[in-house]
Amino acid sequence: ENIKVNPKVSIAICNQIKPSWKGDEWKKHKAAQITGVATILEPDDPESIHARKEVIHWQEFVGALGWDTSEPPKGLVIKVEPKKIEYSESALMLEGYSSKQVWEVPK
C-alpha cells in the first residue's frame, strides 16, 4: 500500500558484519544501497511472468522450504528502476579505490 502512495524506495543489501572479525577479515564487508522508483507488477503482467520464470531463481528457495517446485509462486513482483546505487566494499581500498562507489542516473 505504501508503494501505491509513494513509489520512491530504497533497498539495502549487505553481508553481516561480525564483531568477532579479526585481522584482515574487515575486507569481507560488502553492501549495496539501491534508491529508485518501484512499480508493482500484477501476476498476469508479462514482466511479472518473465521475472518469476526466468529472473528469480525461486526453485532452490521454494524447494528448501519443502514446497512444490512445479510452478512459480503466485503473487506480486515489485520492479525497482534504480536512480542511484551505492556500493561499499572495504577491500576496494587495497586496490586504491574508495570503499564506497556511487552510480547515479544523470539528471
TIFI-830900 format. One line per 10 residues: number of its first residue (from 0); for each residue x, y, z of N, C-alpha, C. Coordinates in steps of 0.2 Angstrom, whole numbers, always signed. Layout:
BEGIN
NUM	X Y Z X Y Z X Y Z ~ ...
***
This chain:
BEGIN
0	+4 -6 +0 +0 +0 +0 +4 +6 +0 ~ +10 +6 +4 +14 +12 +4 +17 +14 -3 ~ +19 +9 -7 +22 +10 -14 +16 +13 -18 ~ +10 +11 -17 +5 +14 -21 +4 +22 -20 ~ +6 +24 -14 +5 +31 -12 +12 +35 -14 ~ +17 +31 -12 +24 +34 -14 +29 +29 -17 ~ +30 +29 -23 +34 +24 -26 +41 +24 -25 ~ +44 +30 -22 +51 +30 -20 +53 +25 -15 ~ +58 +21 -17 +60 +16 -12 +68 +16 -11 ~ +70 +13 -6 +77 +12 -5 +78 +4 -2
10	+82 +1 -5 +84 -6 -3 +91 -7 -1 ~ +92 -10 +5 +98 -11 +7 +100 -19 +7 ~ +106 -20 +4 +108 -27 +4 +115 -27 +7 ~ +116 -31 +12 +123 -32 +15 +124 -38 +18 ~ +131 -40 +19 +133 -46 +22 +133 -44 +30 ~ +133 -49 +34 +133 -47 +41 +140 -45 +43 ~ +140 -40 +47 +147 -38 +50 +147 -41 +56 ~ +153 -45 +57 +153 -48 +64 +159 -45 +68 ~ +157 -43 +74 +162 -41 +79 +168 -45 +80 ~ +167 -51 +79 +172 -56 +80 +177 -56 +75
20	+176 -52 +69 +181 -52 +64 +188 -50 +66 ~ +193 -54 +65 +200 -52 +67 +204 -51 +61 ~ +210 -47 +62 +215 -46 +57 +212 -43 +50 ~ +213 -47 +45 +211 -45 +38 +203 -46 +37 ~ +200 -49 +41 +193 -51 +40 +188 -45 +39 ~ +191 -39 +40 +187 -32 +39 +186 -32 +31 ~ +190 -35 +27 +190 -35 +20 +183 -38 +17 ~ +180 -42 +21 +174 -46 +19 +168 -41 +19 ~ +168 -35 +22 +162 -31 +22 +160 -29 +14 ~ +154 -30 +13 +151 -28 +6 +144 -26 +7
30	+142 -21 +4 +135 -19 +5 +133 -15 -2 ~ +126 -15 -3 +123 -10 -8 +117 -7 -6 ~ +116 -1 -8 +110 +3 -6 +107 +5 -13 ~ +101 +3 -15 +98 +5 -21 +92 +9 -20 ~ +92 +15 -23 +87 +20 -22 +84 +21 -29 ~ +77 +20 -29 +74 +21 -35 +66 +22 -35 ~ +63 +20 -40 +56 +20 -41 +53 +13 -42 ~ +48 +11 -38 +45 +5 -38 +39 +5 -42 ~ +38 -1 -46 +32 -2 -49 +29 -9 -47 ~ +23 -10 -45 +20 -16 -43 +18 -19 -49
40	+20 -25 -51 +18 -29 -57 +13 -34 -54 ~ +7 -34 -57 +2 -39 -56 +4 -46 -58 ~ +2 -52 -55 +4 -58 -58 +3 -60 -65 ~ -2 -57 -68 -3 -58 -75 +1 -53 -80 ~ +5 -49 -77 +9 -44 -81 +14 -48 -84 ~ +16 -47 -91 +21 -51 -94 +28 -50 -91 ~ +29 -44 -88 +36 -43 -85 +36 -47 -78 ~ +30 -48 -75 +30 -52 -69 +31 -59 -70 ~ +27 -61 -76 +28 -68 -78 +35 -70 -80 ~ +38 -66 -83 +45 -66 -85 +50 -67 -79
50	+49 -62 -75 +53 -62 -68 +52 -68 -64 ~ +46 -71 -63 +45 -77 -59 +48 -83 -63 ~ +48 -83 -69 +50 -89 -73 +58 -89 -74 ~ +60 -83 -76 +67 -83 -79 +72 -79 -74 ~ +70 -74 -70 +75 -70 -67 +76 -72 -60 ~ +70 -73 -56 +70 -75 -49 +72 -83 -49 ~ +77 -85 -46 +79 -92 -45 +75 -95 -39 ~ +69 -95 -40 +64 -97 -34 +64 -105 -33 ~ +66 -109 -38 +66 -116 -36 +70 -118 -30 ~ +76 -116 -30 +80 -118 -24 +77 -116 -18
60	+75 -110 -17 +72 -107 -11 +66 -111 -9 ~ +61 -111 -14 +55 -115 -13 +56 -122 -11 ~ +61 -125 -15 +62 -132 -13 +65 -133 -6 ~ +69 -129 -4 +72 -129 +3 +67 -129 +8 ~ +61 -125 +6 +56 -125 +11 +51 -131 +11 ~ +53 -136 +6 +49 -142 +5 +42 -140 +1 ~ +42 -135 -2 +36 -133 -6 +36 -136 -13 ~ +31 -136 -16 +30 -138 -23 +34 -134 -28 ~ +39 -137 -32 +43 -133 -36 +41 -133 -44 ~ +35 -136 -45 +32 -137 -52 +30 -131 -55
70	+28 -126 -51 +25 -119 -54 +28 -114 -50 ~ +30 -108 -53 +32 -102 -50 +27 -100 -45 ~ +30 -97 -39 +25 -94 -34 +21 -89 -37 ~ +14 -88 -35 +10 -83 -37 +11 -77 -33 ~ +9 -71 -35 +9 -65 -31 +12 -59 -35 ~ +13 -54 -31 +15 -48 -34 +23 -48 -35 ~ +25 -45 -40 +33 -44 -41 +33 -36 -41 ~ +38 -34 -37 +40 -27 -37 +46 -25 -41 ~ +45 -21 -46 +51 -19 -50 +54 -13 -48 ~ +60 -12 -47 +63 -6 -45 +68 -3 -50
80	+66 +3 -53 +70 +6 -58 +75 +10 -54 ~ +82 +8 -54 +87 +12 -49 +88 +19 -52 ~ +89 +23 -47 +91 +30 -49 +98 +31 -46 ~ +99 +28 -41 +106 +28 -38 +108 +21 -34 ~ +114 +19 -36 +116 +13 -32 +123 +15 -29 ~ +123 +14 -22 +129 +15 -18 +132 +8 -16 ~ +138 +6 -18 +141 +0 -17 +147 +1 -12 ~ +147 -3 -7 +153 -2 -2 +156 -9 -1 ~ +163 -9 -2 +167 -15 -1 +174 -12 +2 ~ +175 -14 +8 +181 -12 +12 +187 -14 +8
90	+187 -20 +5 +193 -22 +1 +195 -18 -5 ~ +191 -14 -7 +192 -9 -13 +198 -4 -11 ~ +199 -3 -5 +204 +2 -3 +211 -1 -4 ~ +211 -8 -4 +218 -11 -5 +220 -10 -12 ~ +215 -9 -17 +217 -8 -24 +217 +0 -26 ~ +217 +4 -21 +217 +11 -22 +211 +15 -24 ~ +205 +11 -23 +199 +14 -24 +196 +16 -17 ~ +191 +21 -17 +187 +22 -12 +183 +16 -10 ~ +181 +15 -3 +177 +9 -1 +170 +10 -3 ~ +168 +16 -5 +161 +17 -7 +161 +20 -15
100	+157 +16 -19 +157 +18 -26 +149 +20 -27 ~ +148 +25 -31 +141 +28 -32 +140 +28 -39 ~ +134 +25 -41 +132 +26 -48 +125 +30 -48 ~ +125 +35 -52 +119 +39 -52 +116 +40 -59 ~ +109 +40 -60 +107 +41 -67 +108 +49 -68 ~ +110 +51 -73 +111 +58 -75 +104 +62 -75 ~ +104 +68 -72 +98 +71 -72 +97 +75 -79
***
